Amino acid sequence: MKWSKLKSLVEDKFSQSLSGRVAIFSTRYGNCTCGHAWLTLDKEIIANFCTRAFWNRAAGNYYLKDGRWVTDSPIPEHVSANQKKSYGEMEYGELSRQDAYEACWSFVHDLTIDESISSEDPLIQSLAMLDKRLGKRRLKSIDQAKLHPLAKRLLTVRLESEGVRVVST
């Protein structure tokens, strides 16, 4: 499936209250699969899924987990504070562009809303917070302690856009 069609299917699942505020994009460089995908909120990049950053994150420290190459290494020391900030809520190199494609495909075609919310994939979990299948009552009941930082941020944005006040205990 072409990216433009997948992008459209993903964004069609977003809540109407976020219409035009959240978007997902992708690009590639030349004939290789390198490139990046990114998620924007109010035209500001909040997550960047860069293939090159993923593979350069900590060369040699990768292992196969659930069919994906992952690493537990932190953000490299040579990355400046400005660069760290530009990566948004996702760690530098946390996901590649291909991971973003797979997450979008699963979100649209394979997973229920409950499976998406409880997914270990940070992008699937984040997309679930934007999903129009989640009502206000359900949004208020989500355990934020179990969410990835990106998903937490998008949950907060969604609650605000829906006009839902959460009372802290």
Secondary structure, 3 states (H helix, E strand, C coil): CCHHHHHHHHHHCECHHHCCCEEEEEEECCCCCCEEEEEEECCEEEEEEEHHHHHHCCCCCEEEECCEEEECCCCCCCCCHHHHHHCECCCCCCCCHHHHHHHHHHHHHHCCHHHHHCCCCHHHHHHHHHECCCCHHHHHHCCHHHCCHHHHHHHHHHHHHHCCCCCCC
